[in-house]
Protein backbone atom coordinates (compact mmCIF):
# COMPACT_ATOMS: atom_id res chain seq x y z
CA UNK A 1 0.00 0.00 0.00
CA UNK A 2 1.06 3.59 -0.52
CA UNK A 3 1.70 5.26 2.81
CA UNK A 4 -1.14 7.49 3.97
CA UNK A 5 1.28 9.98 5.52
CA UNK A 6 1.13 12.13 2.39
CA UNK A 7 -2.61 11.96 1.99
CA UNK A 8 -3.22 15.60 2.85
CA UNK A 9 -1.33 16.58 -0.28
CA UNK A 10 -0.50 20.24 0.11
CA UNK A 11 1.17 22.03 2.97
CA UNK A 12 4.68 20.73 2.27
CA UNK A 13 3.84 17.06 2.66
CA UNK A 14 5.39 14.57 0.29
CA UNK A 15 3.29 13.90 -2.83
CA UNK A 16 1.69 10.49 -3.28
CA UNK A 17 3.23 10.29 -6.77
CA UNK A 18 6.50 11.98 -7.74
CA UNK A 19 8.15 11.79 -11.17
CA UNK A 20 11.84 12.62 -11.37
CA UNK A 21 13.54 13.17 -14.74
CA UNK A 22 11.33 10.67 -16.61
CA UNK A 23 12.56 10.02 -20.15
CA UNK A 24 11.25 7.40 -22.58
CA UNK A 25 12.46 6.45 -26.04
CA UNK A 26 10.62 3.93 -28.19
CA UNK A 27 12.26 2.43 -31.25
CA UNK A 28 15.09 4.90 -30.86
CA UNK A 29 12.65 7.83 -30.99
CA UNK A 30 12.48 10.09 -27.90
CA UNK A 31 8.90 10.32 -26.57
CA UNK A 32 9.41 11.92 -23.14
CA UNK A 33 12.39 13.97 -21.97
CA UNK A 34 13.18 14.90 -18.38
CA UNK A 35 9.65 15.06 -16.94
CA UNK A 36 9.46 16.18 -13.30
CA UNK A 37 6.04 16.36 -11.67
CA UNK A 38 4.33 15.96 -8.30
CA UNK A 39 0.79 14.63 -7.84
CA UNK A 40 -0.89 15.00 -4.46
CA UNK A 41 -3.98 13.35 -3.09
CA UNK A 42 -7.26 15.24 -2.63
CA UNK A 43 -6.81 16.70 -6.13
CA UNK A 44 -7.93 15.98 -9.66
CA UNK A 45 -4.66 16.31 -11.60
CA UNK A 46 -5.14 16.78 -15.36
CA UNK A 47 -2.47 16.10 -17.99
CA UNK A 48 -3.03 18.02 -21.23
CA UNK A 49 -1.09 18.65 -24.42
CA UNK A 50 -1.36 18.40 -28.21
CA UNK A 51 -1.58 15.03 -29.95
CA UNK A 52 1.75 13.26 -29.77
CA UNK A 53 2.97 15.18 -26.72
CA UNK A 54 3.47 11.99 -24.69
CA UNK A 55 0.45 12.07 -22.36
CA UNK A 56 -0.49 8.38 -22.63
CA UNK A 57 3.15 7.32 -22.62
CA UNK A 58 3.58 9.16 -19.33
CA UNK A 59 0.87 7.02 -17.71
CA UNK A 60 2.46 3.86 -19.10
CA UNK A 61 5.86 4.95 -17.77
CA UNK A 62 4.36 5.42 -14.30
CA UNK A 63 3.09 1.84 -14.42
CA UNK A 64 6.36 0.49 -15.81
CA UNK A 65 4.56 -0.68 -18.96
CA UNK A 66 7.23 1.03 -21.11
CA UNK A 67 10.95 1.08 -20.25
CA UNK A 68 12.29 4.36 -18.94
CA UNK A 69 15.55 5.64 -20.38
CA UNK A 70 16.05 7.61 -17.17
CA UNK A 71 14.28 8.78 -14.07
CA UNK A 72 12.42 7.50 -11.02
CA UNK A 73 8.77 6.98 -10.12
CA UNK A 74 8.15 7.38 -6.39
CA UNK A 75 4.93 6.21 -4.73
CA UNK A 76 4.59 7.63 -1.24
CA UNK A 77 8.34 8.21 -1.25
CA UNK A 78 9.11 4.61 -2.27
CA UNK A 79 10.53 3.68 -5.67
CA UNK A 80 7.95 1.89 -7.83
CA UNK A 81 10.49 -0.83 -8.66
CA UNK A 82 10.42 -1.88 -5.01
CA UNK A 83 6.75 -2.89 -5.29
CA UNK A 84 6.01 -6.43 -6.47
CA UNK A 85 3.44 -6.73 -9.27
CA UNK A 86 0.47 -7.57 -7.06
CA UNK A 87 1.33 -4.84 -4.57
CA UNK A 88 1.64 -2.29 -7.38
CA UNK A 89 -1.70 -3.41 -8.81
CA UNK A 90 -3.31 -2.76 -5.42
CA UNK A 91 -1.73 0.70 -5.26
CA UNK A 92 -2.40 1.96 -8.82
CA UNK A 93 -5.37 1.35 -11.12
CA UNK A 94 -5.41 2.33 -14.79
CA UNK A 95 -8.41 3.13 -16.96
CA UNK A 96 -7.02 2.74 -20.50
CA UNK A 97 -8.11 4.73 -23.51
CA UNK A 98 -8.70 1.53 -25.51
CA UNK A 99 -11.39 -0.52 -23.76
CA UNK A 100 -11.82 -3.10 -26.53
CA UNK A 101 -12.13 -6.72 -25.40
CA UNK A 102 -11.75 -9.73 -27.72
CA UNK A 103 -13.69 -12.09 -25.47
CA UNK A 104 -17.22 -12.03 -24.09
CA UNK A 105 -17.50 -11.14 -20.42
CA UNK A 106 -20.46 -9.87 -18.45
CA UNK A 107 -20.06 -6.35 -17.11
CA UNK A 108 -19.90 -7.61 -13.53
CA UNK A 109 -17.13 -10.03 -14.54
CA UNK A 110 -15.08 -7.18 -16.00
CA UNK A 111 -15.49 -5.20 -12.78
CA UNK A 112 -14.58 -8.28 -10.73
CA UNK A 113 -11.22 -8.40 -12.55
CA UNK A 114 -10.28 -5.42 -10.39
CA UNK A 115 -10.24 -7.70 -7.36
CA UNK A 116 -7.62 -10.15 -8.70
CA UNK A 117 -4.65 -8.39 -7.02
CA UNK A 118 -6.37 -9.06 -3.68
CA UNK A 119 -6.83 -12.81 -4.27
CA UNK A 120 -4.33 -15.61 -3.92
CA UNK A 121 -3.94 -18.02 -6.88
CA UNK A 122 -7.10 -20.12 -7.31
CA UNK A 123 -8.80 -18.34 -4.39
CA UNK A 124 -12.51 -17.70 -4.84
CA UNK A 125 -14.03 -14.27 -4.38
CA UNK A 126 -14.88 -13.38 -0.80
CA UNK A 127 -17.84 -11.32 0.43
CA UNK A 128 -15.56 -8.28 0.63
CA UNK A 129 -14.67 -8.67 -3.06
CA UNK A 130 -18.30 -8.97 -4.12
CA UNK A 131 -19.18 -5.94 -2.00
CA UNK A 132 -16.45 -3.86 -3.70
CA UNK A 133 -17.81 -4.89 -7.12
CA UNK A 134 -21.37 -4.03 -6.10
CA UNK A 135 -20.32 -0.59 -4.90
CA UNK A 136 -18.35 0.12 -8.09
CA UNK A 137 -21.31 -0.93 -10.28
CA UNK A 138 -23.60 1.34 -8.28
CA UNK A 139 -21.31 4.38 -8.45
CA UNK A 140 -20.98 4.08 -12.24
CA UNK A 141 -24.72 3.53 -12.80
CA UNK A 142 -24.06 0.02 -14.15
CA UNK A 143 -26.36 -2.11 -12.00
CA UNK A 144 -28.97 -2.41 -14.80
CA UNK A 145 -26.19 -3.57 -17.18
CA UNK A 146 -24.37 -5.94 -14.85
CA UNK A 147 -25.26 -9.11 -16.80
CA UNK A 148 -24.85 -7.61 -20.25
CA UNK A 149 -22.09 -8.94 -22.51
CA UNK A 150 -19.50 -6.15 -22.49
CA UNK A 151 -18.97 -6.56 -26.26
CA UNK A 152 -22.57 -5.44 -26.83
CA UNK A 153 -22.16 -2.16 -24.93
CA UNK A 154 -21.74 1.26 -26.44
CA UNK A 155 -18.33 2.89 -26.18
CA UNK A 156 -19.49 5.06 -23.28
CA UNK A 157 -21.03 2.14 -21.37
CA UNK A 158 -17.85 0.12 -21.82
CA UNK A 159 -15.77 3.06 -20.62
CA UNK A 160 -17.84 3.23 -17.44
CA UNK A 161 -17.33 -0.51 -16.91
CA UNK A 162 -13.56 -0.04 -16.99
CA UNK A 163 -13.75 2.87 -14.57
CA UNK A 164 -15.80 0.64 -12.27
CA UNK A 165 -13.12 -2.05 -12.58
CA UNK A 166 -10.51 0.49 -11.46
CA UNK A 167 -12.63 1.51 -8.46
CA UNK A 168 -13.09 -2.15 -7.48
CA UNK A 169 -9.33 -2.48 -6.97
CA UNK A 170 -9.63 -0.01 -4.08
CA UNK A 171 -6.34 1.50 -5.27
CA UNK A 172 -5.88 5.05 -3.99
CA UNK A 173 -4.04 6.24 -7.09
CA UNK A 174 -6.15 6.26 -10.25
CA UNK A 175 -4.69 6.89 -13.71
CA UNK A 176 -7.28 7.61 -16.38
CA UNK A 177 -6.44 7.97 -20.07
CA UNK A 178 -9.17 9.99 -21.84
CA UNK A 179 -12.00 8.59 -19.66
CA UNK A 180 -14.69 10.85 -21.16
CA UNK A 181 -13.85 10.49 -24.84
CA UNK A 182 -16.83 8.22 -25.62
CA UNK A 183 -19.30 9.63 -23.13
CA UNK A 184 -22.27 11.91 -23.69
CA UNK A 185 -22.31 15.22 -21.86
CA UNK A 186 -24.43 13.93 -18.99
CA UNK A 187 -22.12 11.03 -18.22
CA UNK A 188 -19.07 13.29 -18.67
CA UNK A 189 -20.37 15.50 -15.90
CA UNK A 190 -21.18 12.43 -13.78
CA UNK A 191 -17.63 11.08 -14.19
CA UNK A 192 -16.05 14.37 -13.11
CA UNK A 193 -18.41 14.63 -10.18
CA UNK A 194 -17.28 11.13 -9.15
CA UNK A 195 -13.60 11.99 -9.62
CA UNK A 196 -14.01 15.12 -7.51
CA UNK A 197 -15.74 13.09 -4.77
CA UNK A 198 -12.93 10.52 -4.83
CA UNK A 199 -10.31 13.26 -4.63
CA UNK A 200 -12.05 14.82 -1.63
CA UNK A 201 -12.00 11.37 -0.05
CA UNK A 202 -8.20 11.21 -0.34
CA UNK A 203 -7.69 9.57 -3.72
CA UNK A 204 -4.95 10.78 -6.07
CA UNK A 205 -6.49 11.28 -9.52
CA UNK A 206 -4.31 11.69 -12.64
CA UNK A 207 -6.40 12.08 -15.79
CA UNK A 208 -5.26 12.62 -19.38
CA UNK A 209 -7.64 14.92 -21.26
CA UNK A 210 -8.00 16.35 -24.74
CA UNK A 211 -11.03 18.40 -23.71
CA UNK A 212 -9.51 21.66 -22.44
CA UNK A 213 -12.86 23.00 -21.31
CA UNK A 214 -13.35 20.05 -18.96
CA UNK A 215 -9.75 20.23 -17.79
CA UNK A 216 -10.01 23.88 -16.77
CA UNK A 217 -13.49 23.55 -15.30
CA UNK A 218 -12.90 20.45 -13.20
CA UNK A 219 -9.19 19.87 -12.51
CA UNK A 220 -7.47 21.20 -9.40
CA UNK A 221 -4.02 21.13 -10.97
CA UNK A 222 -2.78 20.82 -14.56
CA UNK A 223 0.38 19.46 -16.14
CA UNK A 224 0.99 20.69 -19.69
CA UNK A 225 3.14 18.58 -22.03
CA UNK A 226 4.53 19.72 -25.36
CA UNK A 227 6.57 17.49 -27.67
CA UNK A 228 7.56 15.19 -24.83
CA UNK A 229 8.63 17.90 -22.40
CA UNK A 230 6.93 19.63 -19.49
CA UNK A 231 5.74 23.03 -20.68
CA UNK A 232 4.06 24.09 -17.44
CA UNK A 233 2.49 22.84 -14.22
CA UNK A 234 0.19 24.64 -11.84
CA UNK A 235 -3.34 25.51 -10.84
CA UNK A 236 -5.80 26.16 -13.70
CA UNK A 237 -5.86 29.93 -13.23
CA UNK A 238 -2.07 30.08 -13.22
CA UNK A 239 -1.92 28.15 -16.48
CA UNK A 240 -4.59 30.33 -18.07
CA UNK A 241 -2.80 33.55 -17.15
CA UNK A 242 0.69 32.34 -18.12
CA UNK A 243 0.15 32.44 -21.91
CA UNK A 244 1.53 28.89 -22.25
CA UNK A 245 -1.62 27.67 -24.03
CA UNK A 246 -0.99 30.06 -26.90
CA UNK A 247 2.53 28.68 -27.29
CA UNK A 248 1.56 25.01 -26.99
CA UNK A 249 -1.86 24.84 -28.67
CA UNK A 250 -1.94 28.05 -30.67
CA UNK A 251 -5.24 29.02 -29.03
CA UNK A 252 -6.40 31.81 -26.78
CA UNK A 253 -9.01 31.40 -24.07
CA UNK A 254 -11.89 33.82 -23.81
CA UNK A 255 -14.43 33.89 -20.99
CA UNK A 256 -18.05 34.59 -21.81
CA UNK A 257 -20.52 35.45 -19.03
CA UNK A 258 -23.48 33.16 -18.42
CA UNK A 259 -26.07 32.49 -15.73
CA UNK A 260 -24.01 29.55 -14.46
CA UNK A 261 -20.74 31.42 -14.22
CA UNK A 262 -18.06 32.01 -16.85
CA UNK A 263 -18.22 29.96 -20.03
CA UNK A 264 -14.96 29.18 -21.82
CA UNK A 265 -14.45 29.50 -25.53
CA UNK A 266 -11.23 28.89 -27.45
CA UNK A 267 -10.01 31.03 -30.33
CA UNK A 268 -7.22 30.22 -32.75
CA UNK A 269 -4.31 32.61 -32.38
CA UNK A 270 -3.82 34.54 -35.59
CA UNK A 271 -0.36 34.06 -37.10
C-alpha positions in Angstrom: 0.0 0.0 0.0 1.1 3.6 -0.5 1.7 5.3 2.8 -1.1 7.5 4.0 1.3 10.0 5.5 1.1 12.1 2.4 -2.6 12.0 2.0 -3.2 15.6 2.8 -1.3 16.6 -0.3 -0.5 20.2 0.1 1.2 22.0 3.0 4.7 20.7 2.3 3.8 17.1 2.7 5.4 14.6 0.3 3.3 13.9 -2.8 1.7 10.5 -3.3 3.2 10.3 -6.8 6.5 12.0 -7.7 8.2 11.8 -11.2 11.8 12.6 -11.4 13.5 13.2 -14.7 11.3 10.7 -16.6 12.6 10.0 -20.1 11.2 7.4 -22.6 12.5 6.4 -26.0 10.6 3.9 -28.2 12.3 2.4 -31.3 15.1 4.9 -30.9 12.7 7.8 -31.0 12.5 10.1 -27.9 8.9 10.3 -26.6 9.4 11.9 -23.1 12.4 14.0 -22.0 13.2 14.9 -18.4 9.6 15.1 -16.9 9.5 16.2 -13.3 6.0 16.4 -11.7 4.3 16.0 -8.3 0.8 14.6 -7.8 -0.9 15.0 -4.5 -4.0 13.4 -3.1 -7.3 15.2 -2.6 -6.8 16.7 -6.1 -7.9 16.0 -9.7 -4.7 16.3 -11.6 -5.1 16.8 -15.4 -2.5 16.1 -18.0 -3.0 18.0 -21.2 -1.1 18.7 -24.4 -1.4 18.4 -28.2 -1.6 15.0 -29.9 1.8 13.3 -29.8 3.0 15.2 -26.7 3.5 12.0 -24.7 0.5 12.1 -22.4 -0.5 8.4 -22.6 3.2 7.3 -22.6 3.6 9.2 -19.3 0.9 7.0 -17.7 2.5 3.9 -19.1 5.9 4.9 -17.8 4.4 5.4 -14.3 3.1 1.8 -14.4 6.4 0.5 -15.8 4.6 -0.7 -19.0 7.2 1.0 -21.1 10.9 1.1 -20.3 12.3 4.4 -18.9 15.5 5.6 -20.4 16.1 7.6 -17.2 14.3 8.8 -14.1 12.4 7.5 -11.0 8.8 7.0 -10.1 8.1 7.4 -6.4 4.9 6.2 -4.7 4.6 7.6 -1.2 8.3 8.2 -1.3 9.1 4.6 -2.3 10.5 3.7 -5.7 8.0 1.9 -7.8 10.5 -0.8 -8.7 10.4 -1.9 -5.0 6.8 -2.9 -5.3 6.0 -6.4 -6.5 3.4 -6.7 -9.3 0.5 -7.6 -7.1 1.3 -4.8 -4.6 1.6 -2.3 -7.4 -1.7 -3.4 -8.8 -3.3 -2.8 -5.4 -1.7 0.7 -5.3 -2.4 2.0 -8.8 -5.4 1.3 -11.1 -5.4 2.3 -14.8 -8.4 3.1 -17.0 -7.0 2.7 -20.5 -8.1 4.7 -23.5 -8.7 1.5 -25.5 -11.4 -0.5 -23.8 -11.8 -3.1 -26.5 -12.1 -6.7 -25.4 -11.7 -9.7 -27.7 -13.7 -12.1 -25.5 -17.2 -12.0 -24.1 -17.5 -11.1 -20.4 -20.5 -9.9 -18.5 -20.1 -6.3 -17.1 -19.9 -7.6 -13.5 -17.1 -10.0 -14.5 -15.1 -7.2 -16.0 -15.5 -5.2 -12.8 -14.6 -8.3 -10.7 -11.2 -8.4 -12.5 -10.3 -5.4 -10.4 -10.2 -7.7 -7.4 -7.6 -10.2 -8.7 -4.7 -8.4 -7.0 -6.4 -9.1 -3.7 -6.8 -12.8 -4.3 -4.3 -15.6 -3.9 -3.9 -18.0 -6.9 -7.1 -20.1 -7.3 -8.8 -18.3 -4.4 -12.5 -17.7 -4.8 -14.0 -14.3 -4.4 -14.9 -13.4 -0.8 -17.8 -11.3 0.4 -15.6 -8.3 0.6 -14.7 -8.7 -3.1 -18.3 -9.0 -4.1 -19.2 -5.9 -2.0 -16.4 -3.9 -3.7 -17.8 -4.9 -7.1 -21.4 -4.0 -6.1 -20.3 -0.6 -4.9 -18.4 0.1 -8.1 -21.3 -0.9 -10.3 -23.6 1.3 -8.3 -21.3 4.4 -8.4 -21.0 4.1 -12.2 -24.7 3.5 -12.8 -24.1 0.0 -14.2 -26.4 -2.1 -12.0 -29.0 -2.4 -14.8 -26.2 -3.6 -17.2 -24.4 -5.9 -14.9 -25.3 -9.1 -16.8 -24.9 -7.6 -20.3 -22.1 -8.9 -22.5 -19.5 -6.1 -22.5 -19.0 -6.6 -26.3 -22.6 -5.4 -26.8 -22.2 -2.2 -24.9 -21.7 1.3 -26.4 -18.3 2.9 -26.2 -19.5 5.1 -23.3 -21.0 2.1 -21.4 -17.8 0.1 -21.8 -15.8 3.1 -20.6 -17.8 3.2 -17.4 -17.3 -0.5 -16.9 -13.6 0.0 -17.0 -13.7 2.9 -14.6 -15.8 0.6 -12.3 -13.1 -2.0 -12.6 -10.5 0.5 -11.5 -12.6 1.5 -8.5 -13.1 -2.1 -7.5 -9.3 -2.5 -7.0 -9.6 0.0 -4.1 -6.3 1.5 -5.3 -5.9 5.1 -4.0 -4.0 6.2 -7.1 -6.2 6.3 -10.2 -4.7 6.9 -13.7 -7.3 7.6 -16.4 -6.4 8.0 -20.1 -9.2 10.0 -21.8 -12.0 8.6 -19.7 -14.7 10.9 -21.2 -13.8 10.5 -24.8 -16.8 8.2 -25.6 -19.3 9.6 -23.1 -22.3 11.9 -23.7 -22.3 15.2 -21.9 -24.4 13.9 -19.0 -22.1 11.0 -18.2 -19.1 13.3 -18.7 -20.4 15.5 -15.9 -21.2 12.4 -13.8 -17.6 11.1 -14.2 -16.0 14.4 -13.1 -18.4 14.6 -10.2 -17.3 11.1 -9.1 -13.6 12.0 -9.6 -14.0 15.1 -7.5 -15.7 13.1 -4.8 -12.9 10.5 -4.8 -10.3 13.3 -4.6 -12.0 14.8 -1.6 -12.0 11.4 0.0 -8.2 11.2 -0.3 -7.7 9.6 -3.7 -5.0 10.8 -6.1 -6.5 11.3 -9.5 -4.3 11.7 -12.6 -6.4 12.1 -15.8 -5.3 12.6 -19.4 -7.6 14.9 -21.3 -8.0 16.3 -24.7 -11.0 18.4 -23.7 -9.5 21.7 -22.4 -12.9 23.0 -21.3 -13.3 20.0 -19.0 -9.7 20.2 -17.8 -10.0 23.9 -16.8 -13.5 23.5 -15.3 -12.9 20.4 -13.2 -9.2 19.9 -12.5 -7.5 21.2 -9.4 -4.0 21.1 -11.0 -2.8 20.8 -14.6 0.4 19.5 -16.1 1.0 20.7 -19.7 3.1 18.6 -22.0 4.5 19.7 -25.4 6.6 17.5 -27.7 7.6 15.2 -24.8 8.6 17.9 -22.4 6.9 19.6 -19.5 5.7 23.0 -20.7 4.1 24.1 -17.4 2.5 22.8 -14.2 0.2 24.6 -11.8 -3.3 25.5 -10.8 -5.8 26.2 -13.7 -5.9 29.9 -13.2 -2.1 30.1 -13.2 -1.9 28.1 -16.5 -4.6 30.3 -18.1 -2.8 33.5 -17.2 0.7 32.3 -18.1 0.2 32.4 -21.9 1.5 28.9 -22.2 -1.6 27.7 -24.0 -1.0 30.1 -26.9 2.5 28.7 -27.3 1.6 25.0 -27.0 -1.9 24.8 -28.7 -1.9 28.1 -30.7 -5.2 29.0 -29.0 -6.4 31.8 -26.8 -9.0 31.4 -24.1 -11.9 33.8 -23.8 -14.4 33.9 -21.0 -18.0 34.6 -21.8 -20.5 35.4 -19.0 -23.5 33.2 -18.4 -26.1 32.5 -15.7 -24.0 29.5 -14.5 -20.7 31.4 -14.2 -18.1 32.0 -16.9 -18.2 30.0 -20.0 -15.0 29.2 -21.8 -14.5 29.5 -25.5 -11.2 28.9 -27.4 -10.0 31.0 -30.3 -7.2 30.2 -32.7 -4.3 32.6 -32.4 -3.8 34.5 -35.6 -0.4 34.1 -37.1 
